[in-house]
Structures are given as structure tokens and as C-alpha cells.
């Protein structure tokens, strides 16, 4: 039984995820465009959860508020600056 390989201890993903925007009772707001723009890339797409560091609940909330801001023309759907 000495030829067994040792099991890896972790998934090897590096450092743990630090939640950037997960305070108690604090939510995203579609009117706060400066905060929402940090979570949208240059093309206009919503950044994924692995880049933003949000938990699943906050990421769903973020997507909903970005979409509301787009409908009210506070954020652009796409960025076409050539």
C-alpha cells in the first residue's frame, strides 16, 4: 500500500475569494451609476462573479440592478466608442 499517491489538499485556485460588496443589509441600487459602472466591463457586459468577488446573492442583485439602469438609460447597453 505504499505506492498510493497523496490526495491533493485543495482545489489549487490560489487565495480565497474576498467579497467586495456583501455588507449586512446593504443592496445595490440602480440609481447609483458610479458603483454599477465598476461591475461592467468596457464593452458593456456585466463582469462575472469570479472577477467581481461577489457572493451568488449579490451577483444576482447586481445583474438585476444593472438591467434596470439600462432600461432607464442610466447605463448604456453596449459601448460603441470607436
Buried (B, 14 or more C-beta within 10 A) or exposed (E): EEEEEEEEEEEEEEEEEEEEBEEEEEEBEBEEEEEBEEBBEEEBEBBEBEEBBBBEEBBEBBBEBBBBBBEEEBBEEEEEEE
